[in-house]
């Protein structure tokens, strides 16, 4: 699984004019399920995300996790993170099939929620509009196979 994590002051996702997910301080996670990914990789990624120490402590050092600050997470499925660029048209052939991706993305969100965090989600496969206020900015790439 791949994820692009952004530390945010706030984030929201809409489908058309309908707000479907919104968070305050925490993470916006763009998540891509790759072919061959399984539940253990989703759980590994969830554990990595909740334990990343990228929030400031009292000395203004990135030393606190989202668990420490009680932050929120917004998960947005994004198959384009599987892009392979050889020419000018990306290939997404390494992304998981939609049904498998939907199931594993849901498992990932549930694994995050199991840590006691509030998790909001986009709508899988929908044309989404995402708004965010990047905090820092802090943006981190995670890959379960790296």
C-alpha positions as CSV (number, residue, x, y, z in Angstrom):
1,X,0.0,0.0,0.0
2,X,1.0,3.5,-0.7
3,X,0.1,6.7,1.2
4,X,0.8,10.3,0.8
5,X,0.4,11.8,4.3
6,X,-0.2,15.5,4.8
7,X,-0.2,17.1,8.3
8,X,-3.2,19.5,8.2
9,X,-4.9,22.1,10.3
10,X,-8.1,21.1,8.6
11,X,-9.3,19.1,5.6
12,X,-12.6,18.3,3.9
13,X,-13.8,16.2,1.0
14,X,-16.9,16.6,-1.0
15,X,-18.7,14.9,-3.8
16,X,-20.3,17.6,-5.9
17,X,-21.9,20.0,-3.4
18,X,-22.2,17.3,-0.6
19,X,-19.6,17.3,2.2
20,X,-18.8,13.7,2.9
21,X,-15.8,14.0,5.3
22,X,-14.2,16.7,7.4
23,X,-11.5,16.8,10.1
24,X,-9.7,19.4,12.1
25,X,-6.0,19.0,13.2
26,X,-4.5,15.8,12.0
27,X,-3.7,13.9,8.8
28,X,-5.1,13.9,5.3
29,X,-4.1,10.5,3.9
30,X,-4.2,9.8,0.2
31,X,-4.1,6.0,0.0
32,X,-3.5,3.6,-2.9
33,X,-4.0,-0.2,-2.7
34,X,-1.5,-1.9,-5.0
35,X,-2.0,-5.3,-6.7
36,X,-1.1,-8.0,-4.2
37,X,-1.6,-5.9,-1.1
38,X,-3.2,-7.7,1.9
39,X,-4.6,-6.9,5.3
40,X,-1.3,-7.3,7.1
41,X,0.1,-4.5,4.9
42,X,-2.9,-2.3,5.7
43,X,-2.4,-2.9,9.4
44,X,1.4,-2.2,9.1
45,X,0.6,1.1,7.3
46,X,-2.0,2.1,10.0
47,X,0.5,1.3,12.8
48,X,3.2,3.4,11.0
49,X,0.8,6.3,10.5
50,X,-0.4,6.5,14.1
51,X,3.1,6.3,15.5
52,X,4.8,8.8,13.3
53,X,6.2,11.5,15.5
54,X,5.6,14.6,13.4
55,X,3.7,17.0,15.7
56,X,5.5,19.5,17.8
57,X,6.3,19.0,21.5
58,X,6.7,21.8,24.0
59,X,10.2,22.5,22.6
60,X,8.8,22.8,19.1
61,X,10.5,19.6,18.0
62,X,8.5,17.1,15.9
63,X,8.3,14.5,18.7
64,X,4.5,13.7,19.1
65,X,2.3,11.3,17.3
66,X,-1.3,11.8,16.2
67,X,-2.2,9.5,19.2
68,X,-0.4,11.9,21.5
69,X,-2.3,15.0,20.2
70,X,-5.7,13.3,19.7
71,X,-5.8,14.3,16.1
72,X,-8.2,13.3,13.3
73,X,-7.6,11.4,10.1
74,X,-9.2,11.9,6.7
75,X,-8.6,8.9,4.3
76,X,-9.1,9.5,0.6
77,X,-8.5,6.6,-1.8
78,X,-6.4,7.7,-4.7
79,X,-5.4,5.1,-7.3
80,X,-3.2,7.6,-9.1
81,X,-0.5,7.0,-6.5
82,X,0.2,3.8,-8.4
83,X,1.3,5.9,-11.5
84,X,4.2,4.7,-13.5
85,X,5.6,7.3,-15.8
86,X,7.6,6.2,-18.9
87,X,6.2,8.5,-21.5
88,X,3.6,11.2,-21.1
89,X,0.6,9.0,-20.2
90,X,0.8,7.4,-16.8
91,X,0.0,3.7,-16.4
92,X,-1.9,2.6,-13.3
93,X,-1.6,-1.1,-14.0
94,X,0.0,-1.8,-10.6
95,X,-3.1,-0.5,-8.7
96,X,-5.4,-3.1,-7.2
97,X,-8.7,-3.9,-8.9
98,X,-11.5,-1.6,-7.6
99,X,-13.3,-4.3,-5.5
100,X,-10.1,-5.4,-3.8
101,X,-9.0,-1.8,-3.3
102,X,-12.3,-0.8,-1.8
103,X,-12.2,-3.7,0.7
104,X,-8.6,-3.1,1.8
105,X,-9.0,0.7,2.0
106,X,-12.0,0.1,4.3
107,X,-9.9,-2.4,6.4
108,X,-7.1,0.3,6.6
109,X,-9.6,2.9,7.8
110,X,-10.9,0.5,10.4
111,X,-7.4,-0.3,11.6
112,X,-6.8,3.4,12.1
113,X,-10.1,3.8,14.1
114,X,-9.1,0.8,16.2
115,X,-6.4,3.1,17.7
116,X,-9.2,5.3,19.1
117,X,-8.8,8.0,16.5
118,X,-11.7,9.7,14.7
119,X,-11.4,8.7,11.0
120,X,-13.4,10.3,8.2
121,X,-13.4,9.0,4.6
122,X,-14.0,10.1,1.1
123,X,-16.3,8.1,-1.2
124,X,-14.4,5.3,-2.9
125,X,-14.4,5.7,-6.7
126,X,-16.2,9.1,-6.7
127,X,-15.0,12.3,-8.3
128,X,-13.9,14.1,-5.1
129,X,-13.0,17.7,-4.3
130,X,-10.5,17.9,-1.5
131,X,-9.7,21.0,0.5
132,X,-6.9,21.2,3.0
133,X,-4.8,23.6,5.1
134,X,-1.4,22.0,5.1
135,X,0.3,22.5,8.4
136,X,4.0,23.1,8.2
137,X,3.9,22.0,5.4
138,X,4.6,18.4,6.3
139,X,4.1,15.9,3.6
140,X,5.4,12.3,3.8
141,X,5.4,9.4,1.4
142,X,4.8,5.9,2.8
143,X,5.0,2.6,1.0
144,X,4.5,-0.8,2.7
145,X,7.0,-2.4,0.3
146,X,9.8,0.1,0.8
